[in-house]
């Protein structure tokens, strides 16, 4: 397999969904039988979750709708969800229990964390999974929440183990690595960037000229002026919303219609220029499972040895996190296939090092994970091009059954929201001239927030 065929890498990471939640339908509906999703009947012992004498099974959600609340996914809840058996191995039977602990209520028999989508509700995700390469052994790096897993994804390791209001260390960050190795890069963000949570990256966001409005992505790819490595950021549900953006990151309790539309537009941009598309790999993946059920136990893994901070006992990180949806989209994957290799987010960093610094790993932390059996996503690439021209995505209207945005009159009610709002306010306070010059919509957001909360 030759890596010389790949010149452009596009990374699109969504928020908080498990493999079974988004792609379990592939096997259930017999669309891609080789994918390890949900198989009928749904009331099999291997899918059983028990809570206070009740028996809960996966169920197919026939309609994309906003959930009543978020689904728990902090490290202590994930430990409950994995539910180790007598042999210490995860049984994946504690998702309903964790949800009940989180909500303080007795769950309905169709408890939100046990749901999975029909293909007609995730048409673009399902289309791409069927037409390109689905990864059904892609686990999030850590059995915990968003901030640590995204940090591993874009730094190779994490000094934090939970999501809270905090400034995150950026040791090993992908932007420094790309700059050091002379690799062009750009971030195309549809809203407030997640990378603002790393104060060490503020110069990159405000002064590098490499953070772009998402709407420029299609034009840059069409004109072949886009960089070699492209990170696409959706508009995060928990972030300050600036200008006309609406949340499309698929973070519960959102419905996924906006995310499906965002994914379609990104795929259309990636395939706009035939010459660029012929040398492109687009990776669609999720930061972590978001508390949704998945039936495949994560493998044993020594995360502490990989340089990650450890949570307090008894919540040892001795496995990978739950499975997430991963799809490789390129002329250089065999169409309609499934990769069963074990991946986590550092599999992407492995690929970048193979492409741009052959023979030299991304970092010691990534090499440590490689040595423990994490494969590079290059293992799914082929030497024979296909999908040229690329198949067009479904053009049917996508119904976004979503209540858009909570009132800005109320401060965020979760740690992720508080973190992102604090980062925005700190950037405005500490870098006012740079915000005026490069991020003026953030000033508009603050003025609206101040007015809405005046006297509250």
Secondary structure as GFF3:
##gff-version 3
##sequence-region A 1 456
A	DSSP	three_ten_helix	3	5	.	.	.	ID=ss1
A	DSSP	beta_strand	8	14	.	.	.	ID=ss2
A	DSSP	alpha_helix	19	23	.	.	.	ID=ss3
A	DSSP	alpha_helix	25	28	.	.	.	ID=ss4
A	DSSP	three_ten_helix	45	47	.	.	.	ID=ss5
A	DSSP	beta_strand	49	51	.	.	.	ID=ss6
A	DSSP	beta_strand	54	56	.	.	.	ID=ss7
A	DSSP	beta_strand	59	61	.	.	.	ID=ss8
A	DSSP	alpha_helix	75	82	.	.	.	ID=ss9
A	DSSP	alpha_helix	95	103	.	.	.	ID=ss10
A	DSSP	three_ten_helix	112	114	.	.	.	ID=ss11
A	DSSP	beta_strand	115	117	.	.	.	ID=ss12
A	DSSP	three_ten_helix	119	121	.	.	.	ID=ss13
A	DSSP	alpha_helix	123	131	.	.	.	ID=ss14
A	DSSP	beta_strand	133	135	.	.	.	ID=ss15
A	DSSP	alpha_helix	146	155	.	.	.	ID=ss16
A	DSSP	alpha_helix	174	180	.	.	.	ID=ss17
A	DSSP	beta_strand	185	189	.	.	.	ID=ss18
A	DSSP	three_ten_helix	194	197	.	.	.	ID=ss19
A	DSSP	three_ten_helix	199	201	.	.	.	ID=ss20
A	DSSP	alpha_helix	202	207	.	.	.	ID=ss21
A	DSSP	beta_strand	211	213	.	.	.	ID=ss22
A	DSSP	three_ten_helix	214	216	.	.	.	ID=ss23
A	DSSP	alpha_helix	217	222	.	.	.	ID=ss24
A	DSSP	beta_strand	229	233	.	.	.	ID=ss25
A	DSSP	alpha_helix	257	270	.	.	.	ID=ss26
A	DSSP	alpha_helix	274	277	.	.	.	ID=ss27
A	DSSP	beta_strand	280	286	.	.	.	ID=ss28
A	DSSP	three_ten_helix	304	306	.	.	.	ID=ss29
A	DSSP	beta_strand	326	330	.	.	.	ID=ss30
A	DSSP	beta_strand	337	339	.	.	.	ID=ss31
A	DSSP	alpha_helix	346	356	.	.	.	ID=ss32
A	DSSP	alpha_helix	364	371	.	.	.	ID=ss33
A	DSSP	three_ten_helix	377	380	.	.	.	ID=ss34
A	DSSP	alpha_helix	415	430	.	.	.	ID=ss35
A	DSSP	alpha_helix	432	438	.	.	.	ID=ss36
A	DSSP	alpha_helix	440	453	.	.	.	ID=ss37
###
